[in-house]
């Protein structure tokens, strides 16, 4: 009996996490066709995928998940067998200033994908809709403990509310229409290719250029951090081994206060740039706290470790060192994503395709 070739649609595959997932699947599974669907917003960058862009099993489609007609065309053109859904608006600050954009992409866009998959697939048991979500849907852990897969949802920002809603729609489609689905909720990612609006790349960029390091409040907020390549490995494991209808939390077992991360970055950057010890800490600037800023997130990733054998491969300080090295060695990438030159790159490489 022959197995049908998988044609996997990865949404948001030009973004930070998505690009690492695309690269892993393209390189690890040459018998799969990987279709990267991305509308290339400010955080989507095809330069993240230079290593695989000419691979025979890699395809790119510039489509917005709000565009129902083009979604249908992509499913038909590539005969999509499975979906790994990463496309999302993801920055909390942006969600506070423009909540509706997050509702459109994260909620309506997810429902569009679910509807397209439901209509296109005939035997749901042969296909998987994998939805990638966040630990922020659980709310804030102000009094200890950890997020479990069974933790009640309590989103506290427009971003986390939109992701919580999309999670609920995925589960509703699984229950109502019997779609085969799986959901993962992940902690904060860091590593190469992250857009410099996020804490770690922002600090690396600002330290290098002797600019202020803005820290909300007193920097007491705590997050669990996971190296992005380890997250991609986790998605790979859940896609192939996860049980249908299940939720898996993917975390780094790695809690840090924001201020401690900034100080660690200052220390590492001083060492790598040959600066006087402690000089970069002078750049730390405490700013007014973000509205509704959750105090602490912490994931218990015991379930995925015990059931599927996944766990982080890097200690945090090693991962931070590798991340700093990548940004220092890829200054052109950083200049391009902040200047918009990646749009020119897109036109040169894909404008005629």
N, C-alpha and C positions, 0 to 999 in steps of 0.2 A: 504493500500500500504506500503510495507516494504522499508526502505532505505538501499541501499548497504553500507556495511562496508567500511570505508575509510582506505586505505593503503597509508600513507603519507610518501614520501621519503624526508628526510631532509639531504641535502648535507652539509658537513662541520660540522656535528653534534657533533664532539669531540673537536671542537675549543671553543674559549672563548664565543662568542655570541651563537653559535650553541648549545653548551651543555645546556645552560639555556633554549633555545627554546625546545630542546628535553625533558628535565625534565618536563617543564610545560605541554607539550602536552601528555606525557606518563601518568603523574599523574592526569591531569584534565580530560582527555578523555579516559577512560579505554576501550571504544567501538571502538577506533581507533587503528590500528596497526601503530606503528611508526618505520620506517626503517632508521637508521642512516648510511649514506654512507660517509666514510672519508678515505683518504689514509694515515692518520697519519703522516703528515710532522712534523717538529720541534714544531709547535704550536698546534698540535692535541694530545689530552691526554685523554685516556679512564678513567683515575682516576677522571676526571670531572663528570663521570656518574655512580659512584658507587651506588648512591641512587636508580637508576632505572635499573641497568644492569640485574637484575633477574626478572624484571616485565614481565608478560606473553605477554604483547602487545609491547614489545621492541625487536628490532632486529638490529644487527650490521653487516655491510658489508664493508670490507676493500677494497675499489675500488677507483681508480683515475678517475676523470671525463674526463680525456683525453683518457681513455680506452673505446672505443666505444663498443667493443664486450661484455665486462663485464657489461657495463651499460645496454645493451639489456637483458642480462641474469638476472640482478637484477629486471628489470621491469617485466620480465616474471615470475620469481620465486615468487615475492611478489605481483604480479598483482597491480602495482602502480596506484593509482587513482589521486594523486595530488603530486606536488613538491613544497617544500620550499627551495629555492636555496641560501645557505649561503657560500658555498665553494669558497674561494678566497685567493689569495696572497694579503696581506693587509698593509704591512709596507712600507711607502713611501721611507725611506732610502734604503731598499733592492731593491726597484724598480729603484732607480737611478743607482745602481751598476749592476743590472741584469734585464733590461727592458723586455727581451724576455721571461723570466720565467713568468712574469705577463701577457704578451700577450697570452701565451700558456694556462695558467690556467683560467684567467678571461675572455678571449675572446673565444678561441677555445673550452675550457671546457664548457662554457655556450652554445655555438652553438651545441656541442655534445649532451648536455642534451635536448635542444629544439628539435633537430632532433629525438632523441629517443622517447620523449613524443609524437611528431607529428606522428611518425610511429606506436606507440603502441596504442594510444587512438583512438577510432572510432568516438564517438560523443563528439566533443570538448566542448560542452556546459556543460557536466557533470564533467569536470575536470578543475583544476586550476594550472597554472604555476606561482608561486609567486617568484619574483626575489628581493633579498635584496641588496640594493646598498648604496651609501654614499653621503653625502653632498658635498664631494670634487669635484664631477663632475661639479659643478656650478662655480668653480674658486675661486677667492678671492674678498672679500668685502672690498676694501680699502677705500671706501668713504661712509660708512654708509649703511643703508638698511638691508634687510633680504632676504634669499633665499626663494622663493615661488616655488610651483610646476611648474609654468610657466616660471621660470627664465631660460634664454638661457644657454646652456652648454658652459663651457669655461675651460676645465681641464688644469691644469698647471704642472702636474707631470706624469711620466710614469704610476704610479699607478692609478691616477684619470682618465687618458686617457683610460686605459684598462677597467675601470669600466664604463666609459661613453660609450665606444664601446659596451660593453655587454648590457647596457640599451637599446641602439639603436637596437640591434639585437632582444631583447625581443619584443620591440614595432613593429619591422618589421615583425616578425612571427605572431604577433597578427593581423596586418593589412593584410598581404599576405595570411596566411593560416587559419586565424580566430581562432587561439588558444585563449583560455580564460586566460588572464594574468593580473597581478597587480604588481606594482613596489613600493617599499618604499626606500626613501633616508634618511639616519639617520645621526645624529651628532655623535661626539666622545663618545664612551661608556667607562665606568669604572665599577669596581666591582670585585667580587671574580672570581678566575680562569683565570685571564688575564695573558698572557705570559709576563715575565718581561723585554721585549724589549720596551714596551710602557711606556709612561712618569710616570703615577701614580704608578704602581707596581715597576718600576725601582727605583723611589725615595724612596718608602717604604723600599725596600730591601737594598738600599745603605745607607740610614739613619741608619737603624738598625745595619749595619756593619761598620759605620763610614767611608764610601767611598765617593768620590766626587760626587756631583749632577750636571751632565752636563746640561747646559741650553743654547740653541741656541741663538746667537746674544745677545740682551739685554733682552730677555724674553718677548718682547712686543707682540708677536703673540697671537691672541685671538681665542679661541675655545668655542663652545657650548657643554656642557657635560651632558650626560644622564646615569643614573644608569642602568646597563645591564638588571636587572630584569624588569624594566619598559619598556625597549625595547622589551623584550620577550612578555610582556603583549600587547604591541602595535602590534606585529606581529600576535598574537592570534586574536586580534580584527579585523585587516585588512583581515586576512585569512577567517574569518567567516562572516564579514559584509561589507568588501570593495567592491566597484563597479568594475566590470570587465573593463579592459582597463584604469583604473585610476592610478594616481601616488599620493602617500601620503608622505609628509615629517614628520619624527618623530624626534622631538627635545626636549631639556630639558628646554627651556626658561631660559638658564643658561650660560651666557657668562663669561669667566674668562681669564685674561692674564696668559700665562704660568708661569711667574715669581711669580704671586700671588698664583697660585696653589701650586708651590713648597714651598713657604713660609708658606702656610696653612698646608701643609703636615709636614713641620718642626715643626710648633707649636703643632700640634696634636700628633706627634710622641714624642716630648719632654715630653708632658703631660702623655702619656701612658707608656713611658719607665722610667718616674721619673727622667728625666734629667734636668739640669739647663735651665731655660728659655732662648731661643735664641741660645743655643749651636749648634743645628743642622744647623742653617742658615750659619754657618761658612764653611759648606761643599759645598755651592753653588759655582759652577765653570762655568763661561761663556766661551763658545767655539764658534769657527767659525760657522756662520749661515749655514744652509742647503741650497743647491742649489735650487733656485726657490721656496723658502719657502713662501707659501701664508700667507698674513698678518692676515686675519680674516675670519672665517666662522660663520654664525649665521642663524639658521633655524626659519622660521615662521611656527609653527605647528598648526595654527588655523584651517586648513581644517580638519585634523583628529579629533581635539577636537570638532568642531561643528558638523561634519557629523557622527562620530562614538563614540563620548563621551570619547575618551581617553585623558589622561593627566598624567604627571609624578606624582608619589606618594610620592617621597622623596625630601626634600630640600637638596642642595648640601652638606652642612657641615654634615648633618646627614648621607648621603650616604658615604661620605669620611670616617667618623668615623667607620661605619659598615665595609667598605672595609679594613681599617687598621686592625681592630680587626680580620677579617678573615685571613689576611696574617700572623699576629702574632700568630694566633692559628693553622695555617696550615704550619708550617715550613717544614715539611716533603714533602708536595706537591711541594713547591718551590724548594727544593733540588732535588727532582725526575725529575721535568721538565727541570732543568738546567743540570742534569747529564745524562739524557737519560734512567733512570731506568724505565720510563713508558713503554719502549719497552719490558722490561722483564715482566712487568705487562700484557701487551698485549698477549705475548706468553703464559703466565700461564693461562689466562682467556679465550683466544679465539683461541689459536694456533691449537687446535684439533677440532674446530667447523667447 
